[in-house]
Amino acid sequence: MIYLYGWNSVSEFIMDELENIGSPIEGVVVDDPYTNDIFFPHQINIIPASIVHFKPDDSVINCIGYKHLDLRVRIGQRLGDLGVLRNFISIKAQVHRTASVGTGSVLLGDVVLERNCDIGNHCLLWGGSRVCHDSVLGNGVFLAAGSIIGGACTVGSYCSLGFNSSVREKSTLTDGIKVGANRFWKPSQ
C-alpha cells in the first residue's frame, strides 16, 4: 500500500500523478492535531499518525513541506527507521544516470538533475528546479520552482532556495542558508 505523510500541495501533486499512472493511495497520514482541520477534496482515508500501523511492504512518501525542513527530516528519519520511507521521483523529472538521490527525497515534475549530482536525504525539489553537474546537496534541502544550482556547488543541509533563485557555479552554501525568491547567490569576494 502507498501512503502519503502530510497533506499540502506536495501531497496533492504526488497523489494526482500516482492516480494518473494507476497507483492508488491507501491514505494520507497526518499528525493528530490536524486530522479535523484539513480541507480534503478527495475521497481518501485521513489517518491520524498515532494510530497508523504500517506493514513491512507499505510505502510512505514524506510530503512535509519546506516551511519546517527540520520536521521534514525528523519525520523522514522516523519513517526510515520503520522501513517504509520511499522516494518520489516524478515521471516528468530528468535524472541523469550518474546522479544519486538520497532516501526520502521528493522530486516533483520537471526537475532536472545533471550528471554526477548527489542529492541528500529528505530533500524536496519542486518542479522546474535544476541541479547542474557535479553538485552536492545536503540533507533536508528545499529548491523552489525555477531555482538553479550551478555546476560543482556544495549546498549544506537545511538550505532553501526561493522561486527563480540561482546559485553561482562552484559556490558553497553552509547549513541553513536561505536564498530568497529571485535572488542570485555568489561567494563573498
C-alpha positions in Angstrom: 0.0 0.0 0.0 1.1 3.6 -0.7 0.6 6.3 1.9 1.4 10.0 1.9 2.6 11.6 5.1 1.2 15.1 5.4 -1.4 17.0 3.3 -0.4 20.1 1.3 0.3 21.0 -2.3 3.2 18.5 -2.4 1.0 15.6 -1.5 -1.7 16.8 -3.8 0.7 16.8 -6.7 2.0 13.4 -5.9 -1.5 12.0 -5.4 -2.6 13.3 -8.8 0.5 11.8 -10.6 0.2 8.4 -8.9 -3.6 8.2 -9.7 -2.8 9.1 -13.3 -0.5 6.1 -13.6 -2.8 3.8 -11.8 -1.1 3.6 -8.4 -3.8 4.3 -5.9 -3.1 5.9 -2.5 -4.3 4.0 0.6 -4.4 7.1 2.8 -2.9 10.3 4.0 -1.3 10.2 7.4 -1.4 13.4 9.4 -0.3 14.4 12.9 -3.2 14.1 15.3 -3.9 17.8 15.9 -4.6 18.3 12.1 -7.0 15.4 11.4 -10.0 17.7 11.7 -8.5 20.8 10.2 -7.8 19.6 6.7 -9.8 20.7 3.7 -9.7 17.5 1.7 -11.5 17.4 -1.6 -10.6 13.8 -2.4 -12.3 10.6 -1.2 -9.4 9.1 0.7 -8.6 8.0 4.2 -7.2 10.5 6.6 -5.2 8.6 9.2 -4.0 10.0 12.5 -0.3 9.4 12.9 -0.9 8.0 16.4 -3.0 5.0 15.2 -1.3 4.1 11.9 0.4 0.7 11.8 2.5 0.2 8.6 3.2 -3.2 7.2 6.7 -4.1 6.0 5.7 -3.9 2.4 4.0 -0.5 2.7 5.5 2.6 1.1 5.3 6.0 2.6 6.2 9.2 0.8 7.1 12.1 3.1 5.1 15.2 1.9 6.1 17.5 4.7 6.8 20.8 3.1 9.6 23.4 3.1 8.5 25.6 5.9 9.8 23.2 8.5 12.8 21.4 7.0 13.9 20.1 10.4 10.4 18.5 10.9 10.6 17.0 7.3 13.9 15.4 8.2 12.7 14.1 11.6 9.6 12.5 10.2 11.6 11.1 7.3 14.1 9.5 9.8 11.2 8.1 11.8 9.6 6.6 8.6 13.1 5.3 7.6 13.5 3.6 11.0 10.2 1.8 10.3 11.5 0.7 6.9 8.6 2.2 4.9 10.1 5.5 3.7 10.3 5.8 -0.1 11.5 8.5 -2.6 9.2 10.1 -5.1 10.6 11.0 -8.4 8.1 12.4 -10.9 7.8 10.7 -14.2 8.5 14.2 -15.7 11.8 14.6 -13.8 15.0 14.2 -15.7 17.6 12.4 -13.6 21.0 11.6 -15.2 22.1 8.0 -14.8 25.1 9.2 -12.8 23.1 11.3 -10.4 22.1 9.9 -7.0 19.1 10.7 -4.8 19.1 10.1 -1.1 16.4 8.3 0.9 13.1 10.0 1.4 13.7 12.8 -1.2 10.9 14.1 -3.4 11.5 15.4 -6.9 8.4 16.9 -8.4 7.6 17.4 -12.1 10.2 18.8 -14.5 13.1 18.7 -12.0 16.5 18.3 -13.8 19.5 16.6 -12.2 22.5 16.7 -14.4 25.5 14.3 -14.3 27.3 13.4 -11.1 24.8 15.2 -8.8 24.4 13.9 -5.3 21.1 14.8 -3.6 21.0 14.2 0.2 18.2 12.5 2.2 14.8 14.1 2.8 15.2 16.8 0.1 12.3 18.5 -1.6 12.9 19.7 -5.2 9.9 21.5 -6.7 9.0 21.3 -10.4 11.3 23.2 -12.7 14.3 23.3 -10.3 17.7 22.3 -11.7 20.8 21.0 -10.2 23.8 21.3 -12.5 26.6 18.8 -13.0 28.8 17.7 -10.1 26.8 19.5 -7.4 26.1 18.1 -3.9 23.1 18.9 -1.8 23.0 18.0 1.9 20.0 16.6 3.8 16.7 18.4 4.0 17.4 20.9 1.2 14.5 22.7 -0.5 14.6 24.1 -4.0 11.5 26.1 -5.1 10.2 26.1 -8.7 12.6 27.7 -11.1 15.6 27.6 -8.8 19.0 26.6 -10.2 22.1 25.3 -8.5 25.2 26.0 -10.7 27.7 23.3 -11.5 30.2 22.0 -8.9 28.3 23.6 -6.0 28.0 22.3 -2.4 24.8 23.1 -0.6 24.6 22.4 3.1 21.8 20.7 5.0 18.6 22.6 5.6 19.3 25.2 2.9 16.4 26.6 0.9 16.2 28.5 -2.4 13.2 30.6 -3.3 11.4 30.8 -6.6 13.6 31.6 -9.6 16.7 32.0 -7.4 20.2 30.8 -8.5 23.5 29.8 -7.1 26.7 30.7 -8.9 28.8 27.7 -10.1 31.4 26.4 -7.7 29.7 28.0 -4.7 29.4 26.6 -1.2 26.3 27.3 1.0 26.8 26.4 4.6 24.0 24.7 6.5 20.8 26.6 6.9 21.3 29.3 4.3 18.1 30.7 2.8 18.3 32.4 -0.6 15.1 34.4 -1.3 13.0 34.4 -4.4 14.5 35.9 -7.5 18.0 36.2 -5.8 21.4 35.3 -7.0 23.9 33.7 -4.6 27.6 34.1 -5.2 30.5 33.6 -2.8 31.8 36.7 -1.0 34.8 38.2 -2.7 
